[in-house]
């Protein structure tokens, strides 16, 4: 796990052993069972997460009680309710394990300490935030400018293994279509 995490960070910045050990000291390993929650809507968000192994689902419940899948997070991905995390507000979304999952978690105080103590980690977090922001914008543009078949094909092309790991009802929710529509798209 440590080697994987270091390799993940070193895709963006080089680290000395001391720097990596300092970074690692601000994270804790958590094992989560399938269906358990890391974040529940309405509760305080204390951590952001990096997926070591497993699969997470970030979702939002609207005022009618409908669940909307916002994101999936697989190995080597970061996830959390960042609005609530950085503003120290109650969660607006929930984060749930879809498989038995292992994550590294980091508190906001650890995030701030790392950015103060190891300035180049700020660049790493900035790059991750930029990629996440770009990905979110692309997803919004796809939702408003492509049809369901095009969204399905793009998701299948980008993440073919996701379709083997996630129930089709969740894929449908992520794509913004009904389960019945998803069944028609697959043919």
N, C-alpha and C positions, 0 to 999 in steps of 0.2 A: 504494500500500500504506500509506504513512504517513497519508494522509487517511482511509482506511478505519479504521485503528487508532485514530486520534484521535477520529473520530466514534463508534466503539465505546465508548471510555472516556467521552466527553462525553455519552453517554446517561445516565450516572450522576453524574458530577462535571464541573464547569467547570475548564478548564485555561488557564494562561497559556502563551505560546509557550515560555518558559524551562522551565516545568514539563514540558511535553510533550517537549521536547528531552532533558531529564534522564531521563524515563521511557524514551524511545526508546533512549537510550544503554545501557540495561540489557538490551536485547533484541538478538538476532541473527536474521537471515533465513536459513532453511534450505529448500532445494528437495529434495524427496524423490520418488523414482521410485515408480510403482505397484509394490506388493508389498514395498517396503523397510520396514524397521522403524525406528521412533523409540525404542521401548522393547522390550527382550526380557526375558521372564520370567527371574528369577535374577540379572540384571545390575543394577548400581547405577543409580538413577534420578537423573539430574543436572538434568533440565529439566522444566518445564511448558510447554505449547504453546497458542498461539492460531492458529487456522486462517485464513489469508489467502484461499487458494483450494484447492479439492480436497476430499478426503474421507478420514477416518481411521476405523479400527475398533479398539476396545478390547476385548480378549477374555481369558478365563481358561481355563486347561486344568486339568480336574479330575484326581484321582488315577487315573482309568481312561483318561486320555489324550483325553477328549472336550473339544472346544472349545465354549465358551459365550460368545456375543457379549454383552458388558456394555453397550456404548454405541457409537454412531456419532457422529462430529463433523464437521459441515459448516462452510462458510464462516461466520465470525464467532462460532465456538464455541471454548471452552477445553476442553482434554483432557489427561489424564495419569494416571499411577498415583499419586494424591495421597497415599495412605497411605505408600508407599515414598518419595515425594519429600520430604514434610515430616518424616518420621522418619529419612531417610537410610538406608533399608534396601533390600535387593535387591527388585527388582520382583516382584510377585505376578501381574501381568498383562502382556500385550504390547500395543503400539500400532503398528499397521501402516497404511500408505497403501493405500487401495483405488483411488486414481487418482493421477496425478502431482499432487503437493501442495506448496504453499508454506506454511510456518508461521513464526511468530515464536516464538523460544524464550527462556525466562528461567530462570536458575539460582536456587537457594534463596538464595544470598548476595545476588544482585540483588534478589530479592523482599524480603529483610530490609532491604537498603540503601534501597530505594524507600520502604518503610513508615516507616523512620527519617527519611529526608530530605524526604519529601512526605507528611505525615500524612493528607491527604485521600485518598491512593491506598489507604490502609488501608480506608476506607469503601467504595471501589470493589471491592476484593478481597472484603470482607465481603459485599457485595451479590451478587457472583458466587457466592461459596460458599453463601450462603443459597439462592439460586435452584437451584444444583446439588443441595443437600441436599433441598430440597422436591421437585425432579424425581425424585431417587432414591427418596424415600418414596412418591411417587405410583406409580412403576414397581413397587415392591414390593407396594403395595396392589393394583394391577391384576393382578399375577401370582398373588396369593393369593385375589382376590375376583371375578375375571371369567373367563369362559371364553375359549377360543382365538379364537373368532369376534369377540367383543367387543374383545379386544386387537388383533386384526388391523384391525378397522374403525377403532379409535381411532388406531392408528399411521398408517393410510392417510389418515385425515382430517387429522391433524397435519402429516404430512410426505409428501405425495403424491409429490414428486420423488425421495424416497429410494428408492422402489420402482423407479424408472428407472435408478438409479445403483448399486444393491447387488444382488448375486446372491441369488436366492430362498433358497438354502441358508442364507445369513447372516441374512436376514429371519426365517426359521424358527427359527434358533438364538436370535435376539434375543427372539422371542415365546415361546420355550420349547416349540416343537412340532417334529414331524418335517417333512421336506420334503413327504412325502405328505399330511400333514394340512394343510399350507399350501396345497397344490394344491386340496384340497377346499374350503378356506375362500374361495378366490378365485372360486368359482362361485356 
